[in-house]
């Protein structure tokens, strides 16, 4: 797993390339763990992410230390497969996977559970 890190002020942009699964989580956690203490906002740029399984959900929504609770976490540039996984998780488990928190500009109701 190759991860590019760019820090601007208090925001760190992490850009992984490839796939996220439980085998590729350690380098992602290491990249986050190496961030300076002044960083408070974590932006995952997933433009080059080709696939993720439930490990991606654990990375983005997990509890500390894996969820990295010290950060306000958001994502950008989601491709179809990771976006569909997020929406499916939000649809099935809305209390656990609040997509509007992760993707602040999600249109109201887009990730709301079906009744």
N, C-alpha and C positions, 0 to 999 in steps of 0.2 A: 504494500500500500504506500503510495507516494502522496504526501500531504504538503501543500504549500501554505505557509502562514504569512499573513500581512497584518501589521499592526498600525492603526491610525488612531492616535489619541488613546481613548479607553476602549476602543473596539478592535477585536481580533477577527479577521476573516480567515477561516480555514477552508481550503479547497482540496478535498480528497479526489483521487483519480482511481477509477476501477470500480470494484464492488465492495459493499459492506456486508460482512457476515461475521460470525463469532471468531473466525481466524484472523480477520483484519481489524478487529476492535483494539487490540493492544497498541498499535502505532497511533491510532486516533486518540486514545486516552493519553498516550505519552505526549502527543502534540499539545493537547489541552493542558496537561500538567506542567508543561514547560512555559506556559504563558506567564508574563510578568504580573506581579500582584496588583498593579494599577489597572489592569484590564477588567472591565465589568460587563462588557457586552460581547457575546460570542455569536458570530454570524457564520453559519455553515453554508458555503457556496457549493451547491451540489450539481453544478453544470456538467461536470465530467464523471458523475456517478452513473454507472450503467445499470446497476442492480443493487437492491438491498432486500434483506429478509428481516425477520423480527429483530435481529441485532441492531439494525438502524433505528428501530423504535426505542430499543433500550438505550442507545446512544443519545437520542434526542429527548427522551422523556424519562429516563431512568432517574433513580434517586442517587444521592451522593454515595460514593465518590464517582460513580459512572455517569450520573446525570449532571455533575459539575454544578451544584446548587449555587455557587457564588456568582454565576453569570445569568444575565438576561439572554436567553438563547432564542435565535430566530434562524430561519433558513431562506435561501433564495435560489433561483434558477433550478427548480425541481423539474426533472424530466418525468415522462409519463408513468413509468413503473413505480418509482418511489412516491410520486404524488398519489397514485391510486392506492398504494399500500397505506399511506397516511389517512386518506379518506375512508378506506375500509375499516381501519382500526378505530377512527373517530365515530364511524357509524355503529360499530359493534360495541364499543366501550367508550362512550362520550366523556365520562368522568375521568378516565385515565389518559385519554389522548385528545387534549383540547387543541385542535389544529389552529384555531384563531389566535392562540397565544404564540404558537410557533411561526405562523404565517400571518402577521398582523393585518395585512390587507385582504384577507379572505372575505369575499362578499358574504353578507349576513345570510344565513340559512344554507349556504353551499355545502357545509360539512355537518349540517344538522342531521340528527338521526331520523330515519324514516319511521312513520307511524303506521 
